[in-house]
Amino acid sequence: MLLDLFAGLPFYLLWPVLAAIGLSWYFLICGGLYLLLQRSRFAGRARRFKTQMQPTRSRQVRGEIFDGTLSMTMVMGCVALSFWFSYHGYNKLYASPGEYPLWAIPLSVVGVFLVMEIFEWAFHWACHRNDWLWQVHKHHHRYSNPTPFGVMADQPVDMFIKASPIIWIPFLFPILDVALIGTFASMNFLYGTYLHAGYDPPWMPSPHSRFMLSAWHHNEHHAGSLDHNYGFFTGFMDILAGTRLTPSDKAAKRPSYRCTECRSVESDRSPAIAG
């Protein structure tokens, strides 16, 4: 399917073509949602669902867009590499549903979800525990009140590692190209856009849910505590690791908060810094 569309393109053309497609989706979806929620007539009615009431500064939005452009280009570089490996027979990414039994497609989607659920949480957790990784990841935490553009507003190396499952998952098991890209895009991009938009309408997961991840949980990670809510998709890994934070236990855990601005050499040596 997708592989067939770009077959024959050399890598130096494949990457720019895919990057142009990815950036188009980025500005269409994130830009459209940003305009709807913060710059349209609907913004006033939507405001009651916002997790942070103060408006996002224009300077921050410009920074998110700049970082998001670089990071989306990096993500599509990962897609280009995965496609290139497939064209040369190095991985198990395939284009035709008939190459493997049809039951392999939903099974591989479940596999991608589980791998990414664990990998994304573990890498995010490590970014907040390892000083070298924090130097890379803290760039994303400049945005304490993110907008939909913030879903991609990472330092490029940080985003490359987050997107690297696109490269190495097809080495683990066979997977249809549409299943791989579709699952990754749904989990990281579409759901991630909701998480960073900072709005929690009643038809989305509740902030009080112990298992589902809502925009409140991720917004609290940005604006409240660096030591909680590392998950991107569900709360299971945070529950297992004891890093889950919901509104009901926020007051009890607040004395151990560390905010982005508090994270310094001195504060890292302190067991508890009020955020």
N, C-alpha and C positions, 0 to 999 in steps of 0.2 A: 504493500500500500504506500506508506510514506517513503520507504526506501526506493520504490520504483519511480517516484516523482523526481528524485534528484540523482538517479543513477547516471554515471558518466561524468558528473562534475568533479573536477580536481578539488582537492581540499581547500586550496587558496580561494576558490570561488564558492565552494559549498558553505563554508563558515559565514561569509558576508551575506549570502542569500538567506540562510536560516536566521541570521541575526536581524535582518530587515523584517522578516516575518514575525519573529519574537518581539521586536520593538513595536511593531504595529499593534500587536495584541496588548502589549503593556500599556501603551498610551490610550488605546481604545477602551480597555476594561478599567484600568486604574484611573485614567484621566476622566472617563465618563462617570465613574462612581464618585470621584472627588468633586466634580462639577455638580453632580446631583445632590450630594450631601452637604456641601459647603458653599456653593455659589449659585444655587438655583432658588426658585420660589419655594421648593419643597424643603429647603434647609431648615427653616424655622420649625416646621412640624417634626422633622427628624431629630432635632436637637435634644428632645426629651429622652432619646435613647442613647445619647453619647455618654461614654464612660468618663471622659474629662470635659468639663463644661467650658474651660477657657479655649478660645480659638487658637488654631495653629498659626504660627508666624509665617509670613510669606517667605522669609529667608530660609526657614527650615524646608518648606515645600520645594524651593529651588534646589536645595541640597539633596533632597530625596530623589528628585528627578535626575539630577546629574549622576548620583551614585547608582540609581536604578538603571540608567542607560548603560553604564559600564558593566554592571552586574548581569543584566539581561544578555548583553553581548557575550559575557563569559559563559552563561548557561547554554546558549546556543552553540558555543564552541564545544561544550561537552556533548551536545547532540550530534554535532558534526563529526567529532571523534568516534562516537559510537557507530554512526552510519559508515564511516570510513573503515572501521574494523570489520563491520559486516560485509562490505563490498569486497574486502580482501580475505574473507573467510576466517577471521581471527576469533570472532565471538559467535554467539548463538541467537543473535537478533535476526528475525526473519520477517518477510513481507507478505507472504501468502498464508491465509488461515488453513489451507489444505496441507501445509508442510508437516503439521503435527496434528494429533487428534484434537477435536474441538474442545474437549474437556480440559485440555492443557491451557487454554486461554484464561478461563476464570481462575484456575489454580495458580497460574503465573501472576495474575493480578493480586491475589491474596498474598503470594510470596513477596511481591514488590511492596505491598502495604506493610507487611510485618518487618521486612528488612529496613524500610525507611523509618518506620515508627521507632525502632530501636536505634538505628544509626543516627538519625537526626537528633534524637534526645541525647544520646551519649556524646555526640560532638558538641552540642550546645552546652551541656553540663560541663564538659572539659574546657570549653572556652571561658567559663566563669571560674574555673579552678586552677588553670595553668597560666602562669604569668605571660608566657610567650604567646599563647593563643589569645589571651585577653587583649594583648596589644593589637591584634588583628580584629577581634570581634567588637571591641569597644567603639569602633567607628559607627556601628549600627546603633549603639546606645546614645549617640548624640541626639537621637530623635526620641525625646521622652514623651512626646504627644504625637505619635505617628499618624499619617494619613494613608489612604490606599496606596499611594506611591511608595510608602515605606516598606512594602513587602519585598522589594528588590534592593532597598537602600543599604547594601552591605559593601564592605571593602571587597574588591574583586577576588582576592585569594580566599577570603571567607566564603564567598558565594561559589567559587570553584569547588571547594571541598563539599559544600552542601549539595551541589549538583552532581558531584562525582558518581553517585549511584547510577546515573544514566550511562556512565562508561562501564562500570565494573559489574553491575547486575547481569547483563547479558553474557558475561563470562561464567556466571554461577549456574544459570539454567536457561533453557530456550524460552524466548518470549516474543510475541508479535510486536512489531514496531508501534502500532497504534495503542496496544495495551500498555507498553512501557511509557511512552510519551504522554498518553492520556491520563494514566494513573499519577504520574509525577506532576503533571500540570494541574490536575484536580486537587491534589494534596498540598503541594507547595505554593502554587500560584493562585488558584481560585480561592481555596480555603484560607490561604495565607493573606490574601487581599482582605477578606472579611475580618480576620484577626487584627490586622493593622489599621483597618478603617476606624476602629474604636467605637462602633455602634452596636448595641445589644437589643435589637427588637425582640418582642415576645415570641416570635415564631422561630427564632434561632435558639441554640442551646442556652440553658439558664446558667448564670454565673454561680448558682448554688449547686449545680450538678457536680457530683464527685467523679464522674467518669468522662463526660463530654467536655470538650474544650470550647470556651466562648471567647469573644473579643475581650471581655472583662479580664479573664485570666492572663492573656498575653499583654494587655495594656498595663495590668498591675506589675508585670515583670519589667516593663519599660519605665513606668512612672513610680513604682513603689519599691519593690525588692528585687535585687539581682539574684537572690538565692532561692527563688521559688518559680514554679510554673515554666519549666524548660520545654515542655511538650509543645508540639505543633499541631497534632491531630487529635489525640485523646489524652486523658489524664492518667492512664494506667502506669506509665513509667514513672511519673512523678509520685503516684501513690506508693509504688514499690520502693522508691528511694526516699520517701518521706519529705519530698519537696513540693507537694501539692498545697496550694493556698486558695481558699474560697472566701467569700465575704463573711461567712459565719466564724471562721477562725483567724480572720485578719487581725483583730484587736489583740489576740493572744500572742501572735507571732511578730507583731510590729516592732517590739524592742530589739529584735535581731535583724532588722532591715539594713541593707546596704544599698544606697542609691548610687547611680553612676557617678555623680559629683563627689560622693564620699569615698570612692575607691581610690586610694592612694597607698603609698608604701606604709604610712603610719596606720591607716585604717585597716589595711590587710592584716596587720599584726594584732589588731584589737578583736576580741571575740564577738563583740556586739556594737554596732554603730547605728544610732537612730537615723532613719531616713527621713 
